[in-house]
Amino acid sequence: MAPASDTEPDAEVNSADAVDNDGKTETTLMDDNFCIRSMDNEEFLLHRFDLAPQDLNQPDTSFISVDNKRRFHFPNLGITDAESHRLAALKTYFSANHPEYSLDAVSIGSGGDFKLVRFLRAHHHDVESTAMALVEHIVFRSEWHLNELNVNHVNPKSLPYYLVKTRAGGVAIVMYATFGDAGAGTLDSLVALIHLLERTDRAIAETSQPAIFISDMMRFDIKKDLQVKFEKTSADLMTNHFPGLFSLALAVNTSPTAALMWALLRPIVPQSIGKLLVVIDGDPNPVISQLIPSDELPTEYGGSNPITPESDRRSQLAALGLPADSLDRPPMERFIMINYYGTDTTAESYSAVRKGFAHRRGNLGVWRRVYLVLMDDALYYFSGPDSTIPINGIGMGAIEVFPCGGHGVMRRNALTAATLRKDYYFAFSSIKDRDGWVDDMRAVAKQRAWGTQ
């Protein structure tokens, strides 16, 4: 069955009353005091989750009534016959073109074929681009040691949340939109976010349906909790490493600052993420109670479940056989630590494969002088040899490096370091210097790729 159109009465709209004279779906639900609208102020259809192109069969889905006009669409992650053929082609292509990597659970995490199909859908079922995305995901999981990352590595004061079950048998994440004393944009907040995403990923591997994300904005402080770089990183993580994780994201208990926040973030949020975001004005309980059964619904939203972020954390630690106050150093690799924390060591003092000056082309095409340090796991660029915190770090596990002088780069003696998400350009003082960097970066990349098996 092909995906339903936005105006089919038996898909998203149950009665003609739900469509106005312009053919647009109403945005008012329940009564005059309750509104659900998209964060970009456009009409919002509760089914906005595009699972597959029109030429592929859509899996069976289940519905939950939000009111007597529309129903929330829970997409099922079941694999269609057409997708089974693409999945087989992906596995064949991957083993032939990326033999140094594996698609087993140790490498890609839980979910098996369902996870592979989520990546396929995110890349429009294109086998080649999906394979490259999986390579980057495998390297990402290796760098962050996601198989070892657990709740005892998460600062309890950063990004508090808990997990409950939905009426459809899936899961919902309820997160308080605050970083507490940990602060936004720190390594603690990033570890907390990745643990949240990984835990959700493991949960939906068992339920075969995307999760619901509920962000409670009551504690949100725009001065303390809004960090644009962190929000962009969050969107990149969900797009590149956790595609199809959520089918709906609700913002509840909002204030006027939520509109300001969205105005700041909208340009950097991918469409695939932005179209899932919904703001609830007024009392959120009528909608949340339709998505979560009363015995799972937290008491703060009118249910009987006394769960809190603290009790959820204690339950996770108990399941691991750990004390309630456990807090250990995250297991991620050195490159992650240096990239976010820096060190007391200056760039020129690093024991490195290679280091020296270069010019880097920025997003606006402006070339700026930087100091490069090539380690055995990443390429860092610093503002200068005396700097202790890098501007950025580029992991060397899934990267292609090649000369690119001219050909639109408009800089002599340049090289391209190409990852799936971005191409980085560096220019050097001579061809000899450039070629030396190309050779050394390729050697490190090759060793890193084999090291992630």
C-alpha positions, 0 to 999 in steps of 0.5 A: 500500500502506498503512503496515504496522502495528507487529505485522505479521510481514513488516514489522518482526518476522520471527518470533513469538519477537520478540513477548512475551506482552503483544504488545510487541516485545522490546528485546534484540537480538543477545545478553544483552550487547547492548541497543538501547532507546528513550531514553524506555525504551519499546519501540522498533520499528526502523520508527518513521518515519511517512511518510504518513497512512493515506489516502495510498499509502506509497512502496516501501521497502528493509530491512536486517536488524539480527538474525534477528528485526527489520529496519531500515526505510529509507524511500524518498523516492519520491513516491506517486500520491496525493502527486503530486496534493498536490504539484501542489496545493501548487505552484498554491497557493504561486504564487497566495498567495506570488508574491514567493517561488519554489520553485526550487533557489536558494530552497529548496535541493537536492531539488526535488519530493522536498524539497517532499514531505518538507515536505508529510509533515511537515505532514500533507499540508496544503497551506496550512500546508506553503506557510507553512512553505516561506516561512519556510524560504526566508527562513531560507535567505536569512538564513543564506546556505545556498547559500554556506555551506561547510566553510570557514565552520565552526570545525573545533573545534566539532561534529566529524563525518564522512559515510559511505555506508550499505548501502542506498546512503544516507548516515550522519552520525557525529558526536562529541557535543562542542563542543570549545574552541568551546563549546555554544550559540555562533555557531560551534556553530550554524554547524557544526550548520547546515552538517552539516544542509545537507550531509546535505540535499544528500546525501539529495537524490541518494539519495532516502532519509533519513540515519542519524545516529550520535552518539558520546557518548564525549567528551561532557561534560555540564557543557561540552557540554549547553546546553538552548537549543542543543539546543532550537534543534537540534530546531527546525531539524530539525523546521522546516527539515530535516523527514524528514532522518533515519530513525534516530538512534543514541547510542553509547558512552554513559554514565549522563550520557546518561540525565540529558541525555535527562531534561533534554531530553525536554520540549523535543524534538518527538515527531517527533524524539524517536521516532527517538532510540535508545541502544545499551548495550554494544558498538555495532559489531554494529548499526553494521556492519549499517547501514554496509558494511565499506569505509565503516565507520570503523576505530573501529567495526570497519571498514576506513575510516580516515576522521576528522572531520579527513580528511573536512574536508580532503576537502571543502576540497580539493573546493572548491579551498581550503587545508586550513587554510581558515577564513572568516567565515560569510556569514550576515546581520547579524541572525544575528550580532547575535542570537547575538553582540551588539555593542558598541553599546547598544540605544538607540544603534542606527540603527533604523527605530523603537525604544522601550519596550514590554511583552512577554508571556512563555511563562507569560503574564507581561508584562515591560518590554523595549526594542524596536529595529526594524531593516531585517531584524529586530525585537530586544528587549533588557532595556533601552536600555543592553543590547548583547546582545538577548534575542531577534531576530525575522526580518522576512521571513515574519511577519504583524503586527496589533493584538490588544488584548483577545481573550485577550491581556489587555493593552490597546494590544497587537500580535501578531507571528505567525511560523509557529512562534510568536506574539509579543505586545507592548503599548504605552503608547497606541493611537497608539504601537501603531499606529505599530509595526504600520505600521513592522513591516509595511513592513519585513516587506514589503520583506524578503519581496520582498528574498528573491526 
